[in-house]
Amino acid sequence: MRSPGSGKPDGHRAEPRPGFVRPQTAQQAAAEALRNDITTGRLAPGTQIVQESLAEEFGMSRIPIREALKTLEAEEFVTYEPHSGYRVAKLGFEELVEVFRLRALLEEELIRDSMRSSVSPSVVDGMRVSMEEMDAAAAAGDLVSVGVSNRRFHFLLFEQSRMSRTRRMVTQLWNTADPYRPLYADLLDQEQVNREHVLLTEAVAAGDVEEVVSLNHRHRSHAIGHLAKILGSDGGEEPS
């Protein structure tokens, strides 16, 4: 039996029209917007989330906002406290050290897998473009855009890896750590960051795996010292 006017049997699912993108639900759109606000530091760790304000800001009812927050709670972006409501998740120094230690282990695996063969020149070009974007954003005092371009710089290499589960884990770890970047932005030596990015790009272009791994470890480790100062910890041992 055929559906009227379809020319296809009942129960047959037609292929979607090329270029068609199914619109997000209100819940999905709210979750994506909040996730972006948290990972870019627009919503700082510990910030209370007022559902009524978000509903007004996004032009939707509280129901999709509430469901979006449940999704983000499951992803550990927010926490819920009875009689207090939702807040952006806030980690202590030792928890952040754990995050960076895990990144050290997993990012090395991604780098080694990504560089198992020569990296495409388009990746290297993309890294250089990201550096230029970071410079422009820093000159404009746009710390959010600096963080976005910095993340793009590093993930251009990570995304060449075939290790999809490891990529997802590293993405989650960056999501956890990125909201803390604005807290120590004033402590960053931008010239040092730029030098290390240049060295990383050159090592990737040269196919020097060991140098890329070493530079990436060194580059990442600066954040722990900055966080120790901001969060008032003695710092302990920095992740290697």
Secondary structure, DSSP 8 states (H G I E B T S, - for coil): -B-TTT-SBTT------TT------HHHHHHHHHHHHHHTTSS-TT-EE-HHHHHHHHTS-HHHHHHHHHHHHHTTSEEEETTTEEEE----HHHHHHHHHHHHHHHHHHHHHHTSS---HHHHHHHHHHHHHHHHHHHTT-HHHHHHHHHHHHHHHHTT-S-HHHHHHHHHHHHHHGGGGGGGGGG--HHHHHHHHHHHHHHHHHT-HHHHHHHHHHHHHHHHHHHHHHHT----S---
